[in-house]
Amino acid sequence: MTGQCRRAGVLAAVLLLGAAGLASCSRSPADSIDYAVDGPLGTYNTNTVEGAASGAPQAFARVLTGFSYHGPDGQIVGDHDFGSVSVVGRSPLVLDYEINADAVYSDGKPVTCDDMVLAWASQSGRFAGFDAASRAGYGDIAGIDCTPGQKKARVSFVPERGFVDYGQLFSATSMMPSHVVADVLGLDDGGVATAVANNDGATVERIAQVWNSTWKLTPDLDLKKFPSSGPYKLDSVTDEGAVVLVANEKWWGTAPVTDKVTVWPRPEAMQDRVNEGAYDVVDIATGSSGTLNPPDDYVRTETPSAAIEQLIFASQGPLAPTPARRALAHCTPRDAIARNAGTPIANARLNPTTEDAYSGVEGAAEAKEFVAANPDAARAALDGRPLTVRIGYQSPNPRLAATVGTIAQACAPAGITVQDVATETTGPMTLRNNEIDVLIATTGGAPGSGSSGSSAIDAYDLHSTNGNNLSRYSNPRIDEIIDTLAATADPKETARLLGEGGTILWADMPTLPLYRQQRTVLTSNKMYAVQSNPTRWGAGWNMDRWTLGR
């Protein structure tokens, strides 16, 4: 690859440039690409608790587009193909959104502000019944001025609740097609937005049921319910659970470089599959598939994610009492676990996405009690009583299997028996259903990054109102701190709140942070324009620019 073509590939990856310049770097680009991710692909809706913790964001970032997307460093980039956002008021915060006049779904139906209203209704926490992962930001919106069927909307925030990361709202994968919900329920055009505007509780409850359950990914799905608003559209789901995406002929922007991308959930025999050349791009947590030695014709890149690998404790069962959670934390050798992962110990819960000036302030003194294994402190916390704990994670995962083994060995002298109960389907629902006592995962229970790229948003996984608060943790003061952090740009106030919140959380121990999850991206040396991404959208953030040379 010449220097000129290499520069063209990088520039295209960052700016989503047109296909022509990039395709010229390869005389004969392939017409299909195989892409492996490390989460399950069970739903099209990435905004449910299950969907946010799955591989769906990696798969659908360029299928369900929005006013912005997450770039290679996790930064928010405006998607001007989709529309524009302008600030018209600061106190209170008021934003004007305008959807591109040419924006249509792959079924020919227009993209309208009705889709924004559905996104707000489903994720604001103001309407019952929605199994949304997070209410961060959307809960601060007072209302949306939307004429059903139109392309413009004014979004007004609650006074004194100017959400600092408002660019994260109505972004890629956050908006589902409201007309599909209307069709399922037999509502008139604009019926979803009208029901929300009229606060029609009975109809909104029916809307919530459809939003929760309609978009399951199965081989026998009805494609009419899965329209796309991006350069790719869903074509099929294979018996193996892979999602097949093809170019969307109704896309109004620059056409994707490659006609077809098949997204595969991580298989058990990843090394064998890579050796066979089955995948052109692999985007997974480092160590989750073992050492994973790529053949000579692959390029390997390792980067930190924006998410913290952590123990998430169940709210019921043996770890319901705080002393039991603290006991397990006391005998967990976080130093050895982080060392095995090749990364420093992480202490962040409220400011998790980056290593920055605030990294050392979250209950720094209290965190020191929970570095090396201390079976004596664990035994004392339990008053000498025995404890049996079931720890789960999505398997197979050699790194997390080793982590559970390390915890089991270190906690045995404290009278704590640790059982590895991992399965291929272990995840947020497993913990919520009391099938395990501890889930090892990142934000919201994801096996992959799981992060939004915003600490203001990720902190909400400990807010009592959040769906992805898997530990069911509830502390009014922590709720206040999280809410305040999301609406303040004052660094001194941020540091003060993080310090106070950290002290509370180390005492209550709803989760135990371990280390920052590292990401591994493998690409065929014939692939161009692939770049890793620290957020839950992963390398798929710009898959419409990917090129595979023959």
N, C-alpha and C positions, 0 to 999 in steps of 0.2 A: 504494500500500500504506500503510495507516495505521500510526502509531507503535505502536499496540497490537498489530497483526498482526506488525509487524517484530520487536517484542520476543518475541512468541510463537514466531516462527520460530527466532530465535537460541536461545531457551531449549530448544526442542524438539531442536535440533541438538546441544546439549551434553548434555542429560539423557535423550535418547531417550524423550520423553514420548509419550503416546498420540496417535492420529491426530485425534481429534475437534476439539481446540482449533486445531490447525494447519490442518486442512481448512476450518475456518470462515473463514479469511482469503481463501479463493477460493470464489466461488459455484459454480463448475463445474470442479473439478479434472480434468485429463486422466487417461486411464487407462493411459498409457504414456509412458516417458521414454527418450531416447536419450543414451547416456553414452560419450564417447570417452576412451581412455587411451593412454599412450605405450609400452606394452609388448605383446609378442605374447601371444596367449591359446591356448597349446598344451596346457596340462595343468590338471586340477582340483586336483592336489596341489601346493600352494605350498611344500612343504618340501623338495622335491628341488632340486638345483643349478639345473636349468632353471626350475622353478616359482618359486623365490624371486626369480629375476632377471627374471620376466615381469610381465605386467599382471594375472595371476591374483589376487594379493592385493587389488588395487583392485576386482576383479570379485566376489570371493567372501567379503568380510568379513562380510556379512550372510546368507551361505548356509551356511557352516561356522562356527558360533559356538563360543565357549569360555568359560572362567571370567572372561575380561577382553577388552577391546578397546582400541584406541588412539584417544584423543580428539583434538580439533582441534589441540592443541599437541603431539601425540605422546605425551601422558601416558597411563598405564595407568588404566583405569576398570573397576571390577568389573562384570561382567554378571550381575546377580542373577536374570535370567530363566533363565540357564543353570545357575547353582549358586553355591555359597559356598566360601570358603577360610578356614581359621583356623590360626593358628600355635599349636602345642602344645609346641614345644621350640625353643630357640635354639642350644644347643651340645650335640649337633649340631642343625642345623635340621631340624625335623619339622613337616610341614603336613598337615592333614586337609582333604580335598576331599569335597564332597557335591553330586552332580548333582541338579537339580530332579526331583522324583518324576514330574512330567508330561512330562519331556523324551523325545521320540521323534523318530526320523528321519521323513522324508516318506514312507518306505515302511512306516511303522508299527512298525518295530523300535525297541526302547528304546535310548537313549543310556546307556552303562554305563561302568564303570571299565575295561573291556576296551579302550576307545578310548584311554584314558590310557596303558595299558600299551603299546599299539602305538606311540603317539607317543614314549614313552620309549625303547622298543627301537629304533625307527628313527632316532632323533636323538641317542642317547647315545654312539655310537661303540663300544659294548660288543659289538655283534653285527655280524658281517661281512655285506657284500652290499648294505646300504642306501646309495643315492646321495643321502644327506641333505646339504643345504647347510651346516648348522651343528650342532655338538654343544654349543654354549654353554649352560650351565645344566643341560641334561639329562645331560651327562657327569658332573656333580657329584652326581647322585642315586644313592644306594647301592641302593635298591630301592623297589618299590611294593607295598604290602600291599593286594591286590585279590582279592576273591572273585568269580570270573567271573559276569557277569550282574547284578552288584549296582551300586548307585548311589554307594557310598562307597569311598574309598581313602585310605590313609595313605602319604605320600611322605616317605621318610627320606633325608637327605643324608649324604654322606661326612663324618666328623668333620673339623673345621677347613675344610670347604668349603661354608660357608653362602653360597650364591650371592646377591649383593646385589640383583639384579633378578629375584627369583623370581616376581614378579607377571607377568613376561613369559611364563612357562611355561604350557602348556596353554591358551593364549589363542586368539582367533579365527583360524581357518584352520590351526591347528597340529595338530588331531586329525582323522584320517581314519576313516571307518566300518570298524571292524574286522570287522563281520559280513560285509561284502562280500568281504574277503580270505578269510574262512573259507569262504564260499560258493564262491568260485573254486577253492579248494584241496580242497573237499569235507570240511572239518573239522567236527567237532561244534560246537554252540553253546559259546562260551567257549574254543574250541580255540586261538585266537591267544594269549590270556592264559596259558593252560595251557602251551603250548609255550615261551613266554618264561620262565615261572616254573620250568619243569623244565630250562631251558637245553638244550632239544632242538635241537641245532645243525642237523641236516638239515632239520627242519620250519621253523625260523627262516630258514634260507637260502631256502627256497621262499616264505616270507612276504615276504622282502625283494624277491624277483623280482617278485611281484605288486604290492607297494607301489610299486616303481619304475615299472612299466609299465602298470598297469591303467587309470589315469585320464587317458589321452590324449583331448584334445578334438577330435573330428572330426564332420563332418555325419552320419555313419552310426553314431554311438555308441549303446551299449545303455544307456538311461536307468536301468535297474534297478541298474546299478553306480555311479550318481551320486546317492545319496540326500542330502537336505539336513537340517541340524540348526538351520536359521535361519528367519527370516521369508520368505526367498525360496528357491526351488528352481530347479534347472536344467531348462529346458524343451526347448531345442534349440541346435544350433550351425549357423549359416548357412554357405552356400558361400563367403561372403566372410570367414569366420573370426570373426564376431560371436557372442557368447554371449547367448542369450535367457533371462532370468530371469522367473519368474512367482511370484505369491503362493503360499506353502506352506500349504495348508489344515490341515496337521497341526501347525503352529506353535502352541505353547501360550502365547505371550506376546501382546502387542498386535499386531494385524494391520498389515501395511505400508500406508502411505497410498496408494501407487500400485500398481496390480495388476501392471504389467509394466515391466521395465527391460531394455533391450538394450545390452550393453556392446560397444563397437567398438574393435578395435586401431587405432592411429593410421594413417590413410590417407596416401597420397602427396600428395594435393591437399587438405590440411586447410583452407587458406584458402577454396577454392571450396566445400567442404562446409559451412563455417561461414556463408559468404555465402548459401548455399541454405537455411539454417536446419535442416540435417540433424541437428544435435546440440543438445540442451538443456543438457548439461554437458560441458565439455572439461577434462581434468586432465592436463597434459603438462609436460615440462621447458621452461623459457623458452628461446626461440630454436630449439628443435628443429624447429619448423615455419615457420621464418623469422620475419619481423616480426609476422605474424598480427594484422592490424588488424580488430577485431570490428565488425560493424555496430552501428548506434545502439541496437538492441534487445537488445544483450548487455551484461553487466557483466563487467569484467576485474579479477581480483585476482592480485597477484604476491607471493609469500612465499618465504623461504628454506626449503630442505628440510633434512633431518637427514643428508644424504649428501654426500660429496665427489666431484666429477668428477675422474677420475684416469687416468693411463696405467698399465695393468696389463701387466707384461712376461711373455712366455712363458718357461718354464723350459728350453726346447729351442730349437735354431736359433741364429741369429746373436746373440741377446741372452742366451744362456745364461751367457757369461762376465760377471762383475761389471763389469770395465772397459768393456764394450760398453754396458751399461745406464747406467753413470755418464756415458759419453760422450754418449749421447742426451739424458740429463737435463741435462748441461751446456749443450747448444746449444738446449734447449727454452726459449723466452722466456715463462716463466710469468707475468711481469709484464704483458706485452702480451696474453696469452691471458685472464688474469683481468680486465684492463681492458676488453677487448672484451665480456666477459660481464657487466660492470657490477658486479663484486663484488671484494673483496680476495683476494689470494693465500691459499690454504689450505695449511697445513703439517701438518695432523693426520693420523695414521694410527691411533693407539691411542686417541685421545679425539676422535672425529670428529663426534659428533652435534650439539653445540652450541658456540657461542662462550661460553666461561666462564673462570673463573680459571686454568684449566690450559692455555689456548689457546697461550700463548707458551713453554711449557716443553719441547716435543718436539724436542729437538736443535736449539734455536734458532740456535746458532752455525753448525752445519753447514748448515742450511737456507739461510743467506745466500749460500752458494756457488752456489745453484741458483735464482736469481731472474731475472736478465737472461741472454740468450743469450751464451755464451762459447765461440765456435767454437775458439779457441786451446786452451782447456782440454779441449774434446771431442777435438780432434786429438791432443793429448798423451796422453789416456787410451787412445787406439787406437794409439799409436806411429806415427801417420801412415798407418795402413792404412785402405783404403776400407771402407764398411759400407753395406749395403742393408737397409732395414727396411720391413716391410709393416704398416701401421696400419689397423685396422678399427674399425667401429662400426655400429650399426643405422642404415641409411639408409632414406629420405632424412632428413638432419639438417643444415640449412644451418650451424648454429653449429659443429658438430663438423667439418664439411667445411672451414670457415674455419680451425678450429684446426689441422687436419692441414696445410693450406696454409701457415699461419704457421710451423709446425715445419719443414716442408720447405724453406722459404726461408731460415730461420735456420740450419739444419744443413748446407746445401749447401757453404758455405765450409769446413766441417770435413771434407769428403769423405764425408758421410753422405747417401745417397740415400733419401728417404722416399717410399713409394708408398701412395696412398690405395686400399685394397682393400675398402671398405665395401660391404655388401649388405643387403638387407631382412632377411636371416636371420642376420646376424652377431651373435654373443653369446658366452656362456661356453663353449659346446661348440666354437665356432670356434677359440678360443684353446687349449682343451684338446686339440683334434685337430691342432694345429700348422698350421692353415690361415692363421694370421696370427701376427705377432711381437709386436704390441701391440694391446690392446683399450682403447678409450676408453669408460669407463662408470663407474658408481658402485659401491657395495658389492655384492660378489658378481657383478659384471658386468652389473648392471641398467641399462637405458637410462633408467629412471625413478629415483625416489629410492633404492630398494634397501635403505634403512635400517630397522633394527628399532626405532629410537628410543632405543636403549641403546648407549652406547659400550662397555660391558662385553661386549655381544654382538657388535657390529660389529667390534671389534678382533680377533675370532677369525678373520676372513678372512685373517689372516696367521699363524694357528696351523697347525703342520704336519699336524695331524689333521683339519682342516676340509675339507669337500667344496668349499666356495666359495673356498678358497685357490687361486685360478686360476693364480697364478704358481708354484705348487708350492714356495713358499719354506719352508725348514726351518732354523731356528736354535734350538737347545735353550734358550738364555737368553731369547730372545723368547717361546718357549712358556711358560717359567716366569713371565715378567713378565705376559703376558696372563692366565694362570691366577690369578696373585696379584691383579691388578687386579679380576678378577671376584668376588673374595671379600673385599675390604677396603673399609672405609668411612672409613679414616683419611686425611684430606686430605694430610698431610705425606708419608705413605708413597706415596700416589697420585702426588703431584708428583715424588717421587724416582724412582719407577719409570717415569713418562712421560719424564723427562729422560734416564734411562739407555737406555730403549728407543728413543727418538728418535735418539740418537747412533748406535746400532747400525744402525737402519733407513736412515738417510741414507748410511751407508757401504755397506750391502749393496744398497740400491736395488731392492727387489722391485717397488715401485710408485712412481709420482711423482704426488703430489697437486697439483691445479691450482687449483680454486676450489670453493666451496660451490654445488652445483647449486640454481638458483632454480626455482620452480614457478609455472606460470600456470594459473589456473582461470578458464574462461569459463562464464558461465551466461546463459541466457535471462533477460530481466528479468521473466519470469513464473514463474521458479523460486524456491522458498522452502526454507530449511533446509539449503542446501548450504554446507559450510565446507571449506576446504583442510586438508590434514594433511601434516606433513613426512615421514611414514614411508612404507613401501612400500604401505600400505593406502590411502593417498591419500584423496581426497574420498569414496570409497565407504564409509567407515567407518560412516556413518549413512544409507545410501541408502533404508532403509525409512521414513525420516521425510520424504523429499523429496516436494514437491508442485509440480506444473506447472499453473498457471492456464491456462484456455483463452483 
